[in-house]
Amino acid sequence: MASVTFLADMEDVGMPYETHLEHLNQKHDALEQAISCETQRPIPDTIRLGELKRQKLRIKDEINRLAHV
């Protein structure tokens, strides 16, 4: 399971804003692909699917927060 890096974490490690935003977008895209693969399985794992969707939403929320900073 992938971990999520939030704005507060970014400041702790000194990650530049653009790099952090790019990293979040990459994670968002990877989660989108994982969700797509899971839904195409003959019997999708609904628990895993829910976890992936929640992670994707948390990342999307963080991207939106950064866009309004």
Secondary structure, 3 states (H helix, E strand, C coil): CCCCCCHHHHHHHCCCHHHHHHHHHHHHHHHHHHHHHHHHCCCCCHHHHHHHHHHHHHHHHHHHHHHCC
